[in-house]
Amino acid sequence: MSDDILMNKADGVATITLNRPEVLNALSEAMVQGLGEFLTDIEGDPSVRCVVLKGAGEHFMAGGDVKGFGPLAKLPPEERRRRFEARIHKLHPVIFTMRRLRQPVIASVQGAAAGFGLSLAMACDMVIAADKAFFTLAYVRIGTSPDGSGSYFLPRIVGMKKAMEIALLGDRFDAATARDLGLVNYVVPAETLEAETAKLAARFVAGPARAIANTKALLNASLGNSLESQLAREAWSFADSAASEDWAEGVTAFAEKREPRFTGK
Ligand SMILES: CC(C)(COP(=O)(O)OP(=O)(O)OC[C@H]1O[C@@H](n2cnc3c(N)ncnc32)[C@H](O)[C@@H]1OP(=O)(O)O)[C@@H](O)C(=O)NCCC(=O)NCCSC(=O)/C=C1/CC=CC=CO1
């Protein structure tokens, strides 16, 4: 496995670190492959109750490696089209797996989240950002259009008009603006980002795993479902959650007026 991406598992949390700080963690082929492999590993590991995605160094991720694109500019247009289409398709299993994972995925963002870096953060379930973080969809500034699910999640999160502004202009905006737009859940002082991310992850680790997984799947499904299908799915999910040990513990703790002690079973 390449050093471009790292994973550490501890106390129920899998932390994935994008690790090319010398280029603001710009994407490499090895990083895409590693991300896919780590997420597949997590999908099969019930001991992981939460995933944290972060960047090494001062930034989250600057997106595709634009300096690495240089040599491609010399290729004939049809060859460029072929190569980029192939490369970008390799990102898709990563996005699908992140959305399909039973565990919540938290993006912990410091510095820049640009291009695919912003797409990736949007594909996470929650985003916690340092007050000094900044965001740009960027693609239009290098003469291209969004990828990696950016054009799927952006209008769903911020609404169509704001999505048009962010995508068509590619301007930078700060963490407070990102929070006001709903792109970020919490903004925290940069020096507390790690600790606040750990606190949020610990809440998921201590939570009712099956209910959390069912809730995540329900919200994902609602983006494309009719009301009728969604209601059917809600009924199934509630009943499935109610068949867990954590549900029995939750209602018992409520009756006993104490905090529940969930085990994830
Ligand atoms: C917003 C920025 C990310 C950061 O801005 P700032 O803090 O002002 O820093 P800079 O001075 O601009 O940059 C510092 C150095 O880092 C280099 N750098 C920055 N971004 C990249 C990058 N994406 N790839 C390679 N290197 C990068 C920059 O050149 C500086 O280096 P030097 O000091 O040597 O000069 C800002 O930098 C920015 O907007 N970056 C570009 C964002 C972008 O266009 N991203 C790519 C869009 S395409 C994409 O994301 C996705 C894919 C996915 C997969 C396959 C194929 C295509 O694209």
The ligand as an SDF file (V2000), in Angstrom:
LIG
                    3D

 58 61  0  0  0  0  0  0  0  0999 V2000
   -7.3410   26.7670   -2.9180 C   0  0  0  0  0  0  0  0  0  0  0  0
   -5.9800   26.1430   -3.1470 C   0  0  0  0  0  0  0  0  0  0  0  0
   -6.0770   24.6280   -3.0200 C   0  0  0  0  0  0  0  0  0  0  0  0
   -4.9870   26.6050   -2.0550 C   0  0  0  0  0  0  0  0  0  0  0  0
   -4.7510   27.9720   -2.2000 O   0  0  0  0  0  0  0  0  0  0  0  0
   -3.5230   28.6510   -1.3970 P   0  0  0  0  0  0  0  0  0  0  0  0
   -3.5730   28.2950    0.0290 O   0  0  0  0  0  0  0  0  0  0  0  0
   -3.5790   30.1170   -1.7580 O   0  0  0  0  0  0  0  0  0  0  0  0
   -2.2120   27.9760   -1.9500 O   0  0  0  0  0  0  0  0  0  0  0  0
   -1.5080   28.1000   -3.3860 P   0  0  0  0  0  0  0  0  0  0  0  0
   -0.4210   29.0990   -3.2860 O   0  0  0  0  0  0  0  0  0  0  0  0
   -2.5180   28.2900   -4.4570 O   0  0  0  0  0  0  0  0  0  0  0  0
   -0.9040   26.6340   -3.5390 O   0  0  0  0  0  0  0  0  0  0  0  0
    0.2050   26.2210   -2.7280 C   0  0  0  0  0  0  0  0  0  0  0  0
    1.0340   25.2330   -3.5060 C   0  0  0  0  0  0  0  0  0  0  0  0
    0.2620   24.0420   -3.7310 O   0  0  0  0  0  0  0  0  0  0  0  0
    0.1320   23.7840   -5.1220 C   0  0  0  0  0  0  0  0  0  0  0  0
   -1.1790   23.2350   -5.4030 N   0  0  0  0  0  0  0  0  0  0  0  0
   -2.3640   23.7410   -5.0310 C   0  0  0  0  0  0  0  0  0  0  0  0
   -3.3690   23.0100   -5.4730 N   0  0  0  0  0  0  0  0  0  0  0  0
   -2.7950   21.9910   -6.1420 C   0  0  0  0  0  0  0  0  0  0  0  0
   -3.3410   20.8890   -6.8470 C   0  0  0  0  0  0  0  0  0  0  0  0
   -4.6470   20.6890   -6.9280 N   0  0  0  0  0  0  0  0  0  0  0  0
   -2.4800   20.0610   -7.4330 N   0  0  0  0  0  0  0  0  0  0  0  0
   -1.1560   20.2580   -7.3680 C   0  0  0  0  0  0  0  0  0  0  0  0
   -0.5860   21.2750   -6.6950 N   0  0  0  0  0  0  0  0  0  0  0  0
   -1.4110   22.1270   -6.1040 C   0  0  0  0  0  0  0  0  0  0  0  0
    0.3050   25.1680   -5.7700 C   0  0  0  0  0  0  0  0  0  0  0  0
    0.6700   25.0510   -7.1000 O   0  0  0  0  0  0  0  0  0  0  0  0
    1.3850   25.7690   -4.8930 C   0  0  0  0  0  0  0  0  0  0  0  0
    2.6210   25.1720   -5.2510 O   0  0  0  0  0  0  0  0  0  0  0  0
    3.9400   26.0690   -5.4320 P   0  0  0  0  0  0  0  0  0  0  0  0
    4.1860   26.6450   -4.0690 O   0  0  0  0  0  0  0  0  0  0  0  0
    4.9790   25.0930   -5.8820 O   0  0  0  0  0  0  0  0  0  0  0  0
    3.6170   27.1110   -6.4250 O   0  0  0  0  0  0  0  0  0  0  0  0
   -5.4650   26.5780   -4.5230 C   0  0  0  0  0  0  0  0  0  0  0  0
   -4.1090   26.2000   -4.6690 O   0  0  0  0  0  0  0  0  0  0  0  0
   -6.2500   25.9650   -5.6500 C   0  0  0  0  0  0  0  0  0  0  0  0
   -7.2780   26.4720   -6.0210 O   0  0  0  0  0  0  0  0  0  0  0  0
   -5.7320   24.8670   -6.1860 N   0  0  0  0  0  0  0  0  0  0  0  0
   -6.2720   24.2330   -7.3680 C   0  0  0  0  0  0  0  0  0  0  0  0
   -7.5650   23.5220   -7.0780 C   0  0  0  0  0  0  0  0  0  0  0  0
   -7.9630   22.6960   -8.2640 C   0  0  0  0  0  0  0  0  0  0  0  0
   -8.0830   23.1950   -9.3780 O   0  0  0  0  0  0  0  0  0  0  0  0
   -8.1230   21.3990   -8.0500 N   0  0  0  0  0  0  0  0  0  0  0  0
   -8.2990   20.4180   -9.0800 C   0  0  0  0  0  0  0  0  0  0  0  0
   -9.6680   20.3680   -9.7150 C   0  0  0  0  0  0  0  0  0  0  0  0
   -9.8450   18.8520  -10.6700 S   0  0  0  0  0  0  0  0  0  0  0  0
  -10.2210   17.7580   -9.4030 C   0  0  0  0  0  0  0  0  0  0  0  0
  -10.3010   18.0980   -8.3040 O   0  0  0  0  0  0  0  0  0  0  0  0
  -10.4980   16.3420   -9.6370 C   0  0  0  0  0  0  0  0  0  0  0  0
  -10.0850   15.4150  -10.3960 C   0  0  0  0  0  0  0  0  0  0  0  0
  -10.2500   14.0230   -9.9510 C   0  0  0  0  0  0  0  0  0  0  0  0
   -9.6340   12.8940  -10.5500 C   0  0  0  0  0  0  0  0  0  0  0  0
   -9.1190   12.7200  -11.7400 C   0  0  0  0  0  0  0  0  0  0  0  0
   -8.9180   13.6980  -12.6500 C   0  0  0  0  0  0  0  0  0  0  0  0
   -9.2440   15.0020  -12.5390 C   0  0  0  0  0  0  0  0  0  0  0  0
   -9.5770   15.7580  -11.5360 O   0  0  0  0  0  0  0  0  0  0  0  0
  1  2  1  0
  2  3  1  0
  2  4  1  0
  2 36  1  0
  4  5  1  0
  5  6  1  0
  6  7  2  0
  6  8  1  0
  6  9  1  0
  9 10  1  0
 10 11  2  0
 10 12  1  0
 10 13  1  0
 13 14  1  0
 14 15  1  0
 15 16  1  0
 15 30  1  0
 16 17  1  0
 17 18  1  0
 17 28  1  0
 18 19  1  0
 18 27  1  0
 19 20  2  0
 20 21  1  0
 21 22  1  0
 21 27  2  0
 22 23  1  0
 22 24  2  0
 24 25  1  0
 25 26  2  0
 26 27  1  0
 28 29  1  0
 28 30  1  0
 30 31  1  0
 31 32  1  0
 32 33  2  0
 32 34  1  0
 32 35  1  0
 36 37  1  0
 36 38  1  0
 38 39  2  0
 38 40  1  0
 40 41  1  0
 41 42  1  0
 42 43  1  0
 43 44  2  0
 43 45  1  0
 45 46  1  0
 46 47  1  0
 47 48  1  0
 48 49  1  0
 49 50  2  0
 49 51  1  0
 51 52  2  0
 52 53  1  0
 52 58  1  0
 53 54  1  0
 54 55  2  0
 55 56  1  0
 56 57  2  0
 57 58  1  0
M  END
$$$$
